[in-house]
């Protein structure tokens, strides 16, 4: 009996959410349109942050054993050793 009530409440909430998303406003837009715009904005911001992080990785510089070299917030070059510690490279 309790499972039936829980499933009924869940189905009712899902139906109400679908109706709310598909409801047309007076200006002809839907609530779902705003959610899609928000999702697109969030996606573009995540892409921008990903590109910033990718730019911090130096692709043409390798550590002594072929490790990936990164920049810290002070633009110092470092790689991580097998223990996970940062080893900073000397700038000539």
C-alpha positions, 0 to 999 in steps of 0.5 A: 500500500505504501509503495502504491502511494509513493509511486502515485505521488511520484507520478503526480509530481512528474506529470505536474512538472511536465505540464509546467514545462509545456505551459505557454505563457501569455507572450507565447514562450514556455518555461522550458525555453528559459531552461534551455537558454540557461543550459546553453549559457552554462554549457558555453561557460563550461567550455570557456573554463575548460579552454582556460584550463587546457591553456594552462597545460604546456603541450610542447614542454615535457618533464625529464621522464616525459611528464606533462608540464603545467603552469601554476598561478604564478606562471611557474612551470612544474610537473608532478613526480610519481608521488604526486609532488610538484617539481618546479623546472628551472627557467634559463 
